[in-house]
């Protein structure tokens, strides 16, 4: 089973909200997942990016592959200073 970290879309039409999930690569985008590890809300200014840091590190150490978008979000989240 190849585990990937990717976005699962939620929210209303034209108001997207995404959950960052760990899932089997064969599952559909909004299908079943193993664990939700974060959230991304592009509707806010600046966009809100949240991760459960210990769970993110767990999945990366376990060999999960982040999608291109999630990899970019991880980089952006690490650059942003925590308030």
C-alpha positions in Angstrom: 0.0 0.0 0.0 1.5 3.3 -1.1 0.5 6.1 1.4 0.3 9.6 0.1 -0.3 12.9 1.8 -2.8 14.9 -0.3 -5.7 17.4 -0.1 -9.3 16.3 0.2 -11.8 19.0 -0.8 -14.6 20.2 1.4 -16.6 23.3 1.7 -19.3 24.9 -0.5 -19.3 25.6 -4.2 -16.7 28.3 -5.0 -15.6 28.3 -1.3 -13.1 25.5 -1.1 -11.7 24.2 2.2 -9.2 21.4 2.2 -8.2 18.7 4.7 -4.6 17.3 4.4 -5.0 13.6 4.7 -2.9 10.4 4.7 -4.5 7.9 2.3 -3.8 5.0 0.0 -2.8 6.3 -3.4 -5.5 4.2 -5.1 -8.4 5.9 -3.2 -10.3 8.8 -4.9 -9.5 12.4 -3.9 -12.5 12.8 -1.5 -12.7 9.1 -0.6 -11.8 7.2 2.5 -8.5 8.1 4.2 -6.3 6.8 7.0 -5.9 10.0 9.0 -6.5 13.7 8.7 -3.3 15.6 9.7 -4.0 19.2 8.7 -6.2 21.8 7.0 -5.8 24.5 4.3 -8.2 27.4 3.8 -7.3 29.4 0.7 -10.2 31.8 1.2 -8.5 33.7 4.0 -5.9 36.4 3.5 -3.2 35.1 4.1 -4.3 31.6 3.5 -4.6 29.5 6.7 -2.3 26.4 6.8 -2.4 24.1 9.8 -0.6 20.8 10.4 -0.5 18.4 13.4 3.3 18.5 13.4 3.9 15.2 15.2 1.5 13.3 12.9 3.0 14.9 9.8 6.5 13.9 10.9 5.3 10.4 11.7 3.9 9.9 8.2 6.9 11.3 6.5 9.2 9.0 8.5 6.9 6.1 7.7 7.5 6.7 4.0 4.4 8.6 2.9 4.9 10.7 -0.2 3.4 14.2 -0.2 1.7 15.4 -3.4 3.2 18.5 -5.1 0.6 20.8 -3.5 1.1 19.4 0.0 4.9 19.6 -0.3 4.5 23.3 -1.2 2.1 23.8 1.8 4.6 22.2 4.1 7.3 24.5 2.9 5.1 27.6 3.2 4.0 26.6 6.7 7.6 26.1 7.8 8.5 29.6 6.5 5.7 31.4 8.3 6.5 32.6 11.8 4.3 31.1 14.5 2.4 33.8 16.5 
